[in-house]
Amino acid sequence: MATQASLPVLIGKKRDGERLEEEEIQSFVRGVMDGTAQQGQIGAMLMAIRLRGMDAVETLALTRAMAASGRALAWPPAWRGLLVDKHSTGGVGDKVSLALAPALAACGCKVPMISGRGLGHTGGTLDKLEAIPGFRVSQSPEQMLSILERVGCCIVGQSEELVPADRVLYALRDVTATVDSLPLITASILSKKAAEQLSALVLDVKFGSAALYPTPESARELARSLVSPQPPPPAARTPGWRAPGLSPPLALPCLPCLQVAVGERLGIRTAAVLSRMDQPLGRRVGNSLEVLEALECLEGGGPPDLRELVTTLGGLLLWQCGLAGAAEQGRERLGQALDDGSALRTFEAMLGAQGVPPATARRLCTGTPTQRCQVLGQASVREELPAPQGGWVQQVEALPLAHVLHDLGAGRARAGDPINPRVGAELLVAVGQRLREGEPWLRVHHDGVLGAGGRGALQAALRLAPGPPPAPPPRLAEIILPPGPPGPPAEAATAGAPPARRDGR
């Protein structure tokens, strides 16, 4: 057990750049959980990790210790190889999960998607779903199992029993300026996924002015720490690339600059997509509005960039778990589920299974746009902003748009703050479009509290130029795949998370 006498020794080792043994890392996590580690000591260890880093073996040990701090989800043996999930580092207008989970379930996957709430300028999947009357994000492991048996997917919040060490450490990372630590991010993400007992995972790592990572290089560093121990060949940057039949390395390099495929060592086939987040994803931002746009995607329509990201992420998962012969085939199959209505029907079934009254779910999924707005409700004011001058649209900056909507009530400054799901904005223009002075370019949904400062910030987000812009870079910048063939991974029990206990702990 970690004690006040031993913890300073461990902190000192990491402070001085020494590596911690697996037993020492387990001792630290036990101290976090049993209360023998003081908050100051935990914060000191987090800062030491942030400054000195962790090698691959340490990161893997931390991930396993965190996963073992709580209950692991248990699934029927017949589902092995079919359990998949997706994680995003967060962005503006990112409603991918709402369409991706039911589309994957319609293709034969089991999707126990554990999502989060919005904090700061980024939106949260749970907040979007709670804009739907009756939707319950709190589901026990037993309820999740029942929903997956009946529907194939669920989208829920993290339960009190799942990786409790992560909740403690994440809260302290937020107040100790250690959120951006690569090993801490890796362990936080993968400990929860290990406890889910997943077969395959895909990560959407965003970069740009409105993302956690400003550059593709910094996003790539995280992606490779989760996925691949070596740079993939150039062909791996297209969705149709097929991984060569290489075996994962048996030895784990102990270099801080070279993280191995931690997800692979946990028994999870993991891939990552690097996507740009300078402009909003899709055309609508705000919880209720993003539900409406996700429904359009589930009907086979919606913005092309949203559909591209949904089908690319889903195609990778179908390939990784063996339901498609290649990523491109998986992408086509996902697109078919969106086009033939099976994904939308699965979404409707998921709503009903998670508390939405059947009539409400049917009206939302099959109703007219007006009926859908009646279900979700609308803000009292829908104000269109005119272009301050004529010109060609070069960009609509996501970050100032998100900040204004946040101030209007669409987001929260700290966990637990209430939000207004009806606040949002609709983009009425696209990059490359020519605007005349006074022509509307943005429709803002609010409850009468948009002031001159907010309008000015929104107008500044519209970037115009006298001539047309060059061709914009693709939304999807790179795909990073693990070495080795796709298919069912090694037994996920190697993650170190214990099976579900009968006493519910």
N, C-alpha and C positions, 0 to 999 in steps of 0.2 A: 504494500500500500504506500502511496506517495505521502510523505510527511513533510512538515515544515523544515526539518533538518535536511532531507534529501533533495527537495525541490530547488533550493539555492544552488546545490552542486550541479544539477541538470541545467539550470538556467545559465550558470557560469560556463559550462562546457559549450553550450550553443553560442553564447556571447563571444567566446574565444575562437569560434569557427570550427570546433570539433564536431564529429558526427555522433549522434545519439544511437544507442543500440535499441533493438526492437523492444526489449524488456523495459528500458528506460522510458520509451515513448508510451508504452502501455501503462506504466506507473504514473506518468503525467496525466493521461486521460482519466485514469481511475481517480486521481486526486481532484480533477475537475468535476467528476460526477459525484464523489462522496463528500465533497465539501471541505476536504482537508487542504486543498489548494486555495489560498486567498486570491481575491480578484487582482490585487497588485502583482502577485506572483504569476498568475495566468497572463496578465498583460505584458509582464516582462519577458515571458517565454515567447509570446506572439511577436514582440518586437525583435527579440533575438533571431527568431526564424525569419522575420521580414528582412533583417539586415544581413544575416549570414547565409540564409537559404537552407535548403535540404537537398540531399542527393536523392537519387531514384529509390534506393532501398528505404531511406527514412520516410519519404513521401508515401510509399506503399504501406509501411508499417503504421503511419499515422492514419491513413485511410482505413485500414483494417481495424485499428483500435477504435476509431470513431464509429464504424459500422457495427462493431460488437457492443457498443454502449447501450443498445436498445434491442427492440424486437425486430426480427426479420419477417418479411411477408412470406407466406407459404402458399404454393400453388399446386394443382394437380400435376402428376408426372406427365400427363399427355400434353401439357402446355409447354414442356421444355423445348426450347428453340424458337418459340413463337412470342415470347414476352419482350416487348420493345417499348422504348420511351425516347423522348427528345428533350434536350435542355438548351435554352437560349440565354445568352449573357445580357439580354434586354435591349429594347429599342423603342422607337416612337412609331405607333401604329402597328405594332407586331401582334397580330391576331392569328398567327399561324397555327397554334395549338388547337384552336376551336375547330378548324377544318381538318387538321392532320390526324388527330386521334380517331374520329369516326371513320375517316377514309381508310386508315390502316386496319381498323376493326372490320370494315366491309371487305377488306382483302384477305382476311383470315388471321390477322394478328390479335394478340391480347395486349391491351394497352393500359397498364395501371399508372396513368400519368399523374405525378405529384407536382403541383405547380405552386407558385408564390403570388404574393400581392405586390402592387406597385409601391415603390418608395423613391422619392425624388422625382426626376422628370420622366422615368420610364414607367410604362403601364404594367399591370399585373393581370395574368390570365384569370385568377380567381375573382378579381374585381369585375372583369368583363362578364363572367358568367353570373355573378350575383346581381347584375343589372336585369337578369331574367327573373320575373316574379316566382318565388318558390324554390329556386335552385339552392341546394344544400351542398356546400363544399366539404363539410365535415362528415366523413364516413369512416367507420371502424374497419379494421382489416377484414372482419367477417362480412361486412356489408360490401366492401370492395370485391371480395371473392364472388359474392352473389351477383353483383352487377356485371362483372366480367363474364360469368357463366351465361347470363341472359342476353347481354348486349355486346360484349367484346371490348368495351372501353369505359373508362371513367376518368374524370378530372377532379382531383381532390387536393386539399391542403395537407401539409405534413402533420401527422398525428403526434400526440404527446409521446407515444411509445417508439416512434421511429427516429433513430439517431439523435437522442437527446443531447449528446455531447456537441453536436454541430450547432444546436440552438444557443448553447452557452458561449461557445467560441465565436460564433458569428456576431452575436450581440456585442461582445467585447472587441472584436476586430473593427466594428463600426465606430467605436469611440476611442480606439488607440491608433488610428491611421495605419492599419495593417490590412485593409481590405484587398489591396492590390498584390499581396504576396502570392507568388505562383504556387508554391507547395500547399499553402493554406487554401487557395481557390480549388486546386486539384482535389485535395482531400475532402473539402466541403461538398463538391459536386458528386464525386464518385462514391463517397460513403453512403449517401442517400440512395444512389442507384444500386449499389451493392446490396443494401438492405431490401430493395425491391426485388432482388433475385432476377434481374433482367438477363435476357439472352443477347440483346443488341441495343445499342444506344447511338444516337446521332446528336451532335452538338452544333448549334448555330452560333458561331463566335463572331460577333459584330465588331466592326471597327469604323472609325470616322468621327466627325465632330460631335455627334449625339450618342456615341457609344462609350462603353467603359474603356475600350482600347482605342487610342487615337490613330494608330498606324497599323497597316497589315502585318508589319514585322512583330509588333507586340501581341497581336491576336494570334499570329502563327505560333509564337512561343507557347502560349497556353494550349492551343490545339495539339501541338506535337507532344506536350507533356501528358496529355490525356490519351493520345492515339498512337503515335508512331515514334520509334526510336531513331528514325533516320528520315531525311527528306525524301518524299516520294518522287518517282520519275515524272518528267513533264507531262506525260500522258495522263497521269493521275488527276490532272486538274480539269478533266471533263467528266460529266456524269456517266459516260459509257465505258470508262476505263475499267478493265478487269485486272484484279490484283494477280501478280505471279504467284506460283505455288511455293512460296518460301515459308519456312518454319519460323516462329517467333524465336528470338535469341534466348538461350538458356541462362546466360549470365547477365546480371543487371549491372550496367556500368555505374560506377560510383562517382559521377562527375556532376557538379551542380549545373553545368551548362548543358547537360544532355539528359533530359528526363526520358525514361523509357515509357512504353505503353502501359501505364498503370491500369487502365481499363482492361486491357488484355490479361494482365496478371491477376485480375480479380475475376476472370471468367466471363467478361462482357466484351463482345465484339463491338468496337467503338470506331466511329468515323466522325469527321468534322467538316463543316462548311464555313468558309470565311465569307461574310456578306457585308456589303457597305451600308452604313447608317449615317449618311449626311442629310438625306431627305427622308420624309416619312415613308413607311412601307404601305403601299396602297394609297387610297385617296381620302380615307376617313381616319380621324384620331379622336379618341374619347370612348369610354366604355360601351355605352349603348350603340353608338355609331359603328364601332368596330364589330359588334355582334351582327349588325345588319350587313356589313361588308363580308363577314365570314359566311353568312348565309348565302350571299351571292356566289361566293367561291364554291360552296357546297352544292349549288345548283348548276355548276359548270361554267359560271361566268366570273364576274369580279375583275379586279385589276390584274393585268398580266404579270406584274412583278410578284404579287401575292401567290398566284397560282404556280409560278415558276419555283418559288421557294418551297411551297407545300409539296409539290410533286418531286422536287429534287431530294428533299429530306426523306420523304416517304419512300422514294425509289431506292435510296441507299439502304434503308432499313429492311425493305422487302428482299433486297439482294443479300444483305448481311445475315438474315435469318433463313435464307434458302428458299424463299417463296418466289424468287425471280432469278433467272439465269445470269443477269447482268443488271447493273444499276439503271441503264437506260430502259430495259424491259420493265423494271420495277416502277420507273417513272411513268411509263405508258399505262401500266395497270392502275396506278394511283389516279391518273387522269381519267381513266374509264370509270372508276368508282365515283368520281365527282360528276361526270357527265351523265351516267345512267341513273342517278338518283339514289343509289344504294348508300352512299356516304351521308346524304341528307336524312334518309330514313333511320340510319344508325344514330345520327345526332339527335333526332326526335326521341328515339328510344332511350338514349342516355339522359335526356332532360327528364323524361318521365321517371326513370329509375332513381334520379337524384332529387326528386321532390317537386318538380314542376307539374301542376295539374294537367292531365291529358288534353283537355280542350285548349289550354294555353299553349302547350307545346305544339299542337296541331296548327293552331292559328299562326304561331310564329314561323313554323317551318313551311307551311303551304299557303299562307295568306298573301294578300296583296301587300305592296310596300306600305300603303296606308294602314292596313290592319296590323302589320308588324310594328309600326310606330306607335299604334294604340296600345299594344302589349307592353312595349318598353317605356312608353312615356316620352315626352319631348320637353325641351327647355322652353321657357316662356318667350324667349327672344331668339330669332334666327336672323342675324345681321350679316349682310353682304358687304365686303370691303372692296372699294373700287381701286383699280390700278392707279397709282399716283402719277404715272406718265406712260407713254407708249413705249413699246419695245418687245424684244424677244425674251421669253422666259429662259434664263440660264439655270436657275436653281430655286427651290423653295427650302430654306434651311429648317431642319427639323428641330434643332435645340431651342431657338427662341419661340417657336410655335408651342413646343411642349411646356416651356416655362410659363407662358401666358395662360395656357389652359390649366396648368397646375394651380396658378394663383386664382383662377376663376372657380376652383373647387374640384377639378378632375383628378387631382392627385393628393398625396398626403406628405407632410413634412416629417412625420414620425409614425411608427407603427401604432395602429389604433385610431388614428384620426379618421373622421368620417369623410366620405367623398360624395360628390354629386355625379351619378352615372350619366346624367343627361347632358352635361357639359362636353363640348367637343368642337370639331371643325371639319369641314369638307373642302378639299381642294377642288376648285373649279377649272384649273388649268393644268397643263403638263409641260415638262421641259421641252423646248423646241417650238412651243406655240407662240404666235404673235398676238400681242395684246394692244388694244387701243386705250388711250388715256380714259379713265372713268369706267372701263369695262370691269365687271365683278370678277375677282379671282379667288376669293375665299369666303365661305359662309361659316360664321361663328355661331355656335349654339350656347347660349348663356341665360342667366336669369336676371339680366338687367344691371350687371355690375362691371361691365367692360368699360374702363375709363380711357382717357386720352393717352395715358402712358402705355396701356396694353395695346391700343390700336397702333400706336407708333412702333412698338416692338414687332407687331405682326407685319406691318407694312415694310419694315426693314428686313424681314425674312424673305421677301420676294426680291430676287436678284434679276434685274433686267439689263439688257444691252442693246445697242442699236442694230446688231446683226444676229443671225441665227447662231446658236452654240455649236461647237463640235459634237460629234457623236459621243454621248455619255458612256462612261465605262459600265460594264455589266454589273448588275446588282450582286451576282455571285462571283467572287473573285477567285476562289480556289477551293478544291476539295482535297482533303487529306485522309488517306485510307491507311489502315494498318497493314503490316506485312502479313503474308500468309493467305490462304484461300478463305473465302467466306463460308458461312454455314454455322451450325450449332457450335457454341464455344465449349471450352472446358467446363467441368462442373462448377457452378457458381458458388458451391459451398466453400471453395477456397477463399472466398471473400472474408471469412472469419466471423461473419455475423451468425449468431446462434439461431436455431429454429424457433418458431413461435412457441412460447411456453403456455401450458394449460392454465396457469394462474393469471394470464393476461399481462404479465410484466415484460 
